[in-house]
């Protein structure tokens, strides 16, 4: 999960520096997908066991 998080951060940085190039190669869509996957992974592994969990 950490490597994917690092990749997302790097992709955000690249998109900020070169937005037209990032869009041209589909980086925006890829980053959106990675963020969704990270959120789902987090929810499945950490979220349900958080402080406010009723499980």
JOFEN-V370495 format. One record per residue. N is the residue number from 1. SS is DSSP state (H for helix, E for strand, C for the rest). Layout:
N/SS
N/SS
This chain:
1/C
2/H
3/H
4/H
5/H
6/H
7/H
8/H
9/H
10/H
11/H
12/H
13/H
14/H
15/H
16/H
17/H
18/C
19/H
20/H
21/H
22/H
23/H
24/H
25/C
26/C
27/H
28/H
29/H
30/H
31/H
32/H
33/H
34/H
35/H
36/H
37/H
38/H
39/H
40/H
41/H
42/H
43/H
44/H
45/H
46/C
47/H
48/H
49/H
50/C
51/C
52/C
53/C
54/C
55/C
